[in-house]
Amino acid sequence: MDETEFWEIVDSTRAAAGGDPEEHADLLVERLVRLDPDSVMDFARHFEARYNRAYTWELWGAAAILLNGASDDAFDYFRCWLIGQGREVFEGAVHDPDHLAELLGDFDEEIDGDGEELGYAADEAYEQLTGSEPPDLGVPRQAAEPEGAVLDLEDESALAEHFPRLWDRFGD
């Protein structure tokens, strides 16, 4: 599976789900079980590589603004959700997290920003297809600490200064 096919699967299932992250995960599993186990693992590798790439202080700061605070787990689920938003939003956010102010439409912190189930979709599909747990992906593990300069996620004035467009649109 190449990157284009990965994003097509993400985009088509998100569109069919109407943006609901839980429905998106369910539709993603349904789509993945139509593939062979090797293709499901390819999808999982693409997902995991992007998940790890999004482990940055910059994106954690953006998540903290959007979610009105972001614990370790909340940031993990945010990164899954961000991948679920598709290539344009994901790549734009990784390049410049403040650009999420323009990339995102409406954002409801009760629904949006939590894609936990998306992170398990490939595993679930693989288990349905094979009856066993997926093998190791062979993708380098996530770094121990987020990439980039440390941000104080509790300092609202620092976040507002660092992410002016995002703060103007979504900050308190």
Buried (B, 14 or more C-beta within 10 A) or exposed (E): BEEEBBBBBBBEBBEBBEBEBBBBBBBBBBBBBEBEBEBBBBBBBBBBBBBBBBBBBBBBBBBBBBBEEBEEEBBBBBBBBBBBBBBEBBBBBBEBBBBBBEBBEEBEEEEBBBBBBBBBBBBBBBBBBEEEEBEEBEBEEBEEEBBEEEBEBEEBEEBBEBBEBBBEBBBE
